[in-house]
Amino acid sequence: MASVRQLLVISTLVIACILVGMLAIGTQLMDRQLDGQLQSDGENAVATLALLVSAQPDQAAQVRVLEAAFQQGRFADLSLRADDGASVFQARRTSSAAAAAPAWFAAWGHIQPHQAQRQIGGVGRLSLMLDAAPARDALWAHVVQWLWLALGIAAFWALFLAALLSRLRYALQDAAAESPEIKVKQTEPVDNAELLDEVRERVPPTMDEQMARIEQLEIELNRDPVTGLANRAYFLNELKRVLRDDSRQGAVSGYVLLVRQRDMARLQNQSDRQEIADWLRLLGSRLIEVLADYPKAQALPARLNGADFAILLPVGGGPEVMRPVQRLHELFETLRVKLDSQNLSRWAFALTDYTVQCTTKEVLTRLDLALMCAESAGHAEVEFLSHADRDTGELRMGEASWRALISQALDQDRLALDVRPVQYEGDDIADRHEASLSLQEGDGEQPPMSGYLFMPAAARLGLSSDCDMRALALALSWLGEHPGILVVRMSMSSILDAQYLGEVRSVCAYADPELLRRVVVELDAYGLSRHLDAFKSFAQGLIETGISVGLRGLDQQPDALRKIHEVDFAYVKLGGAFVRELLSSPGGVQMMVAVTETAIGMGMRVYVDDADDDATRHMVMEYGGLPRLP
């Protein structure tokens, strides 16, 4: 019996040493891992902040970005110093929330804050230090868990020893004095080992381990490893699933927004891989935050590839779904990066709706077409292409809310003009502005909705002429208070309205002729190409009132070049992407020469948007075009 007790005491000491050693080694390893992770997070954070600060236009914007970052509570110290040593921004957190780890443990650990720095060209040196308290709390939680585990094993071992000794005591009472010792020496270690093996086999993995494994597999299968968004395969599967839902009975079931970074190749050439990954990671997290504010939209964001992002909005509802779309548009515009040409990177936005009658191929085809139009257009708004653009008949679900929204905006004077100055290099018009129509919803907290979003719905509902008439009236009112030229756009559906021209003439009859001469109405080349008679009649009517007429989208309708002599246009407008493609081949150069010579020969200016690189700008000016100034 004494030998058995000695064996059990030695086993207890060995197990205790193992537990203490595992606790010490595990704590030391996690201490080093958390310290290294803290340093790595500091370097990642300073790289991301440096990229955002460098993209800001002025020092005030840089300070706002740093203040917003510091308010997140991750930093113990954040500062930006100019190249001359002057402090641009300095913030330090003197006190933090109550830490879970006691003071003696914080002094015992090796986790220390690390200072990360990054030199920003033309701005200064950015320095930051992450708060080490969360890492210490995580280490303390690890130690506490291990202590509870050790206490649990010790209690189990104590109960096991008590039961084993009680069993041996009863077995030895009726045996001879020496026999029990022989039995104990032969059988007890074997019984002890068998019991340990049985216990080890019966201990299953914890629920936390199983859930962590499931989540890890789901991330690997369905998530983009950089942004954390859904990947292309998962997005397409979800789109196919919602298209199979027949509960909507042919009504608008939802929308898909496609966003493309047009300058991704240039960003990859001028930035290292880690900076691009940090920027994409920030974009993914901000995208998820914005969509979290609209839970009813049930949005699914996804990264299709390196430059394309898609958001599935499986809720039909007209203007209600446009609120998150506009918020997303504003988000992407704030995350533009400065290029090596000192211009900001550009986004292209395409939006389409779908019903259960659509196929995946049809939805993606419309998105590609809308994206091409957005890339070649002279604006950075959302290009909306509806599946019902060519449909006729009764209104579909969601259009009733569009009618109510637009009609109320017309009745309550909630339409306004977003006026921005636009200059073209070499142009003799020094004071030129372009206006786009916007709609302010009844809720004053909502940002104005761009005309690129609601005008397609207004055209289908027969309200586009009312909106265009209001835009003309607002333009005349604006010109009464400001100098220069103002360009307003009118839609093709208004031109095809036989009564619209008479209404425009009635408004112009009461307007100051001097103001009319400063108005330029910009029309789409699609009308000149497909509806020549109506287009020509409307344009001539405008010219007779004293209003000038411009032609946009000639690059999208090249066959309209044969008909531009039918109307005395003040200018024609081309897209920069179209011009770059033309100038990349000898045949394209000849086509560019034909466009410019034809237009200039008839006294028309040739404006080119988005010609941001110097080579394209010089060639455009060489052929007589006027590139837009940034």
Rosetta blueprint (number, residue, H / E / L):
1 M L
2 A H
3 S H
4 V H
5 R H
6 Q H
7 L H
8 L H
9 V H
10 I H
11 S H
12 T H
13 L H
14 V H
15 I H
16 A H
17 C H
18 I H
19 L H
20 V H
21 G H
22 M H
23 L H
24 A H
25 I H
26 G H
27 T H
28 Q H
29 L H
30 M H
31 D H
32 R H
33 Q H
34 L H
35 D H
36 G H
37 Q H
38 L H
39 Q H
40 S H
41 D H
42 G H
43 E H
44 N H
45 A H
46 V H
47 A H
48 T H
49 L H
50 A H
51 L H
52 L H
53 V H
54 S H
55 A L
56 Q L
57 P L
58 D L
59 Q H
60 A H
61 A H
62 Q H
63 V H
64 R H
65 V H
66 L H
67 E H
68 A H
69 A H
70 F H
71 Q L
72 Q L
73 G L
74 R L
75 F E
76 A E
77 D E
78 L E
79 S E
80 L E
81 R E
82 A L
83 D L
84 D L
85 G L
86 A L
87 S E
88 V E
89 F E
90 Q E
91 A E
92 R E
93 R L
94 T L
95 S L
96 S L
97 A L
98 A L
99 A L
100 A L
101 A L
102 P L
103 A H
104 W H
105 F H
106 A H
107 A H
108 W H
109 G L
110 H L
111 I L
112 Q L
113 P L
114 H L
115 Q E
116 A E
117 Q E
118 R E
119 Q E
120 I E
121 G L
122 G L
123 V L
124 G E
125 R E
126 L E
127 S E
128 L E
129 M E
130 L E
131 D L
132 A L
133 A H
134 P H
135 A H
136 R H
137 D H
138 A H
139 L H
140 W H
141 A H
142 H H
143 V H
144 V H
145 Q H
146 W H
147 L H
148 W H
149 L H
150 A H
151 L H
152 G H
153 I H
154 A H
155 A H
156 F H
157 W H
158 A H
159 L H
160 F H
161 L H
162 A H
163 A H
164 L H
165 L H
166 S H
167 R H
168 L H
169 R H
170 Y H
171 A H
172 L H
173 Q L
174 D L
175 A L
176 A L
177 A L
178 E L
179 S H
180 P H
181 E H
182 I H
183 K H
184 V H
185 K H
186 Q H
187 T H
188 E H
189 P H
190 V H
191 D H
192 N H
193 A H
194 E H
195 L H
196 L H
197 D H
198 E H
199 V H
200 R H
201 E H
202 R H
203 V L
204 P L
205 P L
206 T L
207 M H
208 D H
209 E H
210 Q H
211 M H
212 A H
213 R H
214 I H
215 E H
216 Q H
217 L H
218 E H
219 I H
220 E H
221 L H
222 N H
223 R E
224 D L
225 P L
226 V L
227 T L
228 G L
229 L L
230 A E
231 N L
232 R H
233 A H
234 Y H
235 F H
236 L H
237 N H
238 E H
239 L H
240 K H
241 R H
242 V H
243 L H
244 R L
245 D L
246 D L
247 S L
248 R L
249 Q L
250 G L
251 A L
252 V L
253 S L
254 G E
255 Y E
256 V E
257 L E
258 L E
259 V E
260 R E
261 Q E
262 R L
263 D L
264 M H
265 A H
266 R H
267 L H
268 Q H
269 N H
270 Q H
271 S L
272 D L
273 R H
274 Q H
275 E H
276 I H
277 A H
278 D H
279 W H
280 L H
281 R H
282 L H
283 L H
284 G H
285 S H
286 R H
287 L H
288 I H
289 E H
290 V H
291 L H
292 A H
293 D L
294 Y L
295 P H
296 K H
297 A H
298 Q L
299 A L
300 L E
301 P E
302 A E
303 R E
304 L L
305 N L
306 G L
307 A L
308 D E
309 F E
310 A E
311 I E
312 L E
313 L E
314 P L
315 V L
316 G L
317 G L
318 G L
319 P H
320 E H
321 V H
322 M H
323 R H
324 P H
325 V H
326 Q H
327 R H
328 L H
329 H H
330 E H
331 L H
332 F H
333 E H
334 T H
335 L L
336 R L
337 V L
338 K E
339 L L
340 D L
341 S L
342 Q L
343 N L
344 L E
345 S L
346 R L
347 W E
348 A E
349 F E
350 A E
351 L E
352 T E
353 D E
354 Y E
355 T L
356 V L
357 Q L
358 C L
359 T L
360 T H
361 K H
362 E H
363 V H
364 L H
365 T H
366 R H
367 L H
368 D H
369 L H
370 A H
371 L H
372 M H
373 C H
374 A H
375 E H
376 S H
377 A L
378 G L
379 H L
380 A L
381 E L
382 V E
383 E E
384 F E
385 L L
386 S L
387 H L
388 A L
389 D L
390 R L
391 D L
392 T L
393 G L
394 E L
395 L L
396 R L
397 M L
398 G L
399 E H
400 A H
401 S H
402 W H
403 R H
404 A H
405 L H
406 I H
407 S H
408 Q H
409 A H
410 L H
411 D H
412 Q L
413 D L
414 R L
415 L E
416 A E
417 L E
418 D E
419 V E
420 R E
421 P E
422 V L
423 Q L
424 Y E
425 E L
426 G L
427 D L
428 D L
429 I L
430 A L
431 D L
432 R E
433 H E
434 E E
435 A E
436 S E
437 L E
438 S E
439 L E
440 Q L
441 E L
442 G L
443 D L
444 G L
445 E L
446 Q L
447 P L
448 P L
449 M E
450 S E
451 G H
452 Y H
453 L H
454 F H
455 M H
456 P H
457 A H
458 A H
459 A H
460 R H
461 L L
462 G L
463 L L
464 S H
465 S H
466 D H
467 C H
468 D H
469 M H
470 R H
471 A H
472 L H
473 A H
474 L H
475 A H
476 L H
477 S H
478 W H
479 L H
480 G L
481 E L
482 H L
483 P L
484 G L
485 I E
486 L E
487 V E
488 V E
489 R E
490 M L
491 S L
492 M H
493 S H
494 S H
495 I H
496 L L
497 D L
498 A L
499 Q L
500 Y H
501 L H
502 G H
503 E H
504 V H
505 R H
506 S H
507 V H
508 C H
509 A H
510 Y L
511 A L
512 D L
513 P H
514 E H
515 L H
516 L H
517 R L
518 R L
519 V E
520 V E
521 V E
522 E E
523 L E
524 D E
525 A H
526 Y H
527 G H
528 L H
529 S H
530 R H
531 H L
532 L H
533 D H
534 A H
535 F H
536 K H
537 S H
538 F H
539 A H
540 Q H
541 G H
542 L H
543 I H
544 E H
545 T H
546 G L
547 I L
548 S E
549 V E
550 G E
551 L E
552 R E
553 G L
554 L L
555 D L
556 Q L
557 Q L
558 P H
559 D H
560 A H
561 L H
562 R H
563 K H
564 I H
565 H H
566 E H
567 V L
568 D L
569 F L
570 A L
571 Y E
572 V E
573 K E
574 L E
575 G E
576 G H
577 A H
578 F H
579 V H
580 R H
581 E H
582 L H
583 L H
584 S L
585 S L
586 P H
587 G H
588 G H
589 V H
590 Q H
591 M H
592 M H
593 V H
594 A H
595 V H
596 T H
597 E H
598 T H
599 A H
600 I H
601 G H
602 M L
603 G L
604 M L
605 R E
606 V E
607 Y E
608 V E
609 D E
610 D L
611 A L
612 D L
613 D L
614 D H
615 A H
616 T H
617 R H
618 H H
619 M H
620 V H
621 M H
622 E H
623 Y L
624 G L
625 G L
626 L E
627 P E
628 R E
629 L L
630 P L
